[in-house]
Amino acid sequence: MSKLYFIAAIVVLALLSCNNSQQKHNFEENNLAYNSYGEEISSENSLTSAEMGEKYQDLGPGDTISVSFRTTVNSVCKNKGCWMTLDLPEGDEDVMVTFKDYGFFVPKDIEQKEVIVNGKAYIAEVSVEDQKHYAEDNGKAKAEINAITTPKRGLSFLADGVLIKE
């Protein structure tokens, strides 16, 4: 019986330590208030979403660029904030953002908020399995999830830091 309590205590401590990996910092820059997640980044010299759209057009498979850009959040993982999609002004395609080493997550209620992300932009092939996983996280209907049958080319971003405008 004491082994059961010991195992339960280990599980609880592990879960609590996962929640503490989310480091949120508040600060002001250029008279704007931001919440910061991940590495400390600056809002200065960030590209607009239109400029970032042009950068993605120039990328080919295997290319990456280090960049910071500002845009609006379209959706966020509802399970724990472990990914988000960002808006680009041209085209229907969103940018899929994941977080470096899953070292931090973002709040689950930031749709339509302005963010600045810093990290690496690239083009990726998104597997059927990953597409279905993201659709489940986003609360899509079972029929919509089952309709995903082919890999797709996607705009991807690995963020090391995120600023969310308050």
N, C-alpha and C positions, 0 to 999 in steps of 0.2 A: 504494500500500500504506500509506503514512503517513497518507493521508486516512482510511483505514479505522480505524486506531488512534486517530486524533483523534476520529472520530465515536463509536467505542466508549467512549472516555474521557468524552465529553460525556454519553452515555447513562448510564454508571455514576454520574457525579456527580449527574445529575438524579434518579436513583433514590435515591441516598443522601440527597439534600436532602429528598425526600418523606418518608422515614422519620424525619427529624429534626423534622418538624412536629408530632409527637406529644410534647407536653410534659406530663410526669408530675411531680407534686410530692407529697411526703408531708408530712402534718401531723396534729396532734392538735387536736381541738376537743371540749370537754365530756367529756374523758377517753376519747374514741373516736378511733381511728386511721383516716384516710382517705387514699386516693390521689386526687389532683386532676388533672383534664384540662380543657384550655381555659382560660377566664378564671377567675380566683380568685373563688370563691363561698363562702358561709357555710352551715352546716347550720341555723343559727338561723332561726326563723320560717318554716320549710318546712312545707307542708301535708302531711297524711297522704294516703294513696292514696284513702281514702274521701271526704275533703274534695275531692280533685281530681276524683273521679268526679262529685260534685255540680256542680262548676264546669263540667265538660264538658257535663252535661245542660242547663245554662243557655246554652251557646254555640250560635249559629246560624251558617250559612254566611257567611263574610266577617268574623266576629267573631274578635278575638284578645285574649288577656290575658297580661300579664307575671306570671310566677308561679314559685315554687320548690316542688317536692314530693318526697316520699320514698316509694319503693316497691321492688319486686323486679324484676330483669331476667328476662324470659321467653326471649328469644333475641337473638343478636348476629350481625352479618354475619361469616361465616366467612372471607371473602376478606381483609378488612383492618380490620374493626371500624368501618366507616363508617356504621352504623346499629344501632339496637337496638329491641326492643319491650319495653314495660313493662306490668306487671300493674295492673289496677284491680279492686277487690273485687266490684263489681256488674257483671253481664253478661259476655258472652264476648269482648268487644272489647278488644284491647290498644291501647296508645298507641305509635304509630310515631315514633321519635325519630331525627332527623338532626342534624348538627352545623353550626353557623353557618359559612358560607363553606368548608365542609370543611376548617376550620383545625386540626382535631384529630380523633383517632379514639380508641376505647376498646379495651381488650384483648379478644381473641376468646373468652376462657374465663370470662366473668363471669355465665353463667346462674345464676339463683337467688341472686345476691348482692344485697345492699341497695345502692341508689344514691339520690343526691339530684341532681335535675336542676334547672337554672335556665334560664329562657328564655321563649319565647312558645308558648302553647297555642292551637290552632285546629282547626277542622273542615276537612277537605280531601276533594276527590274524587280517589281514587287510580285512575289510568288502568290499563287492562289491561296495557300495556307495563311500567309500574312494578311492578304486582303480580307479574308474571312474573319481573322482574329480582330482586325481593326473595325470591321463592320459590327461584330458582336459587342466590342467595347463601346461602340457608338450607339448601341441600342437598336440596330436595324432589325427589320422583320426577318423571320426565318426564311421566307420565300426569297427575299432580296439577297440574303447570304448564300442560299443554295444556287442562285443564278450566277454566282461568280465561278467561272470555269477556266479562265485563261490568265496567265501572267500579264502584267501591264508595265509599261515604262512609266516611271514616276519621277517627279521633282522631289528630291530629298534634301534634308538639312540635318546635320548633327550639331546640336547646340551645346556650347560649353557654358553659356550664360544667357539669361533672359531678364529683360526689364518689362514690367507690366505697369502701364500708366494707371494711376489711381483715379 
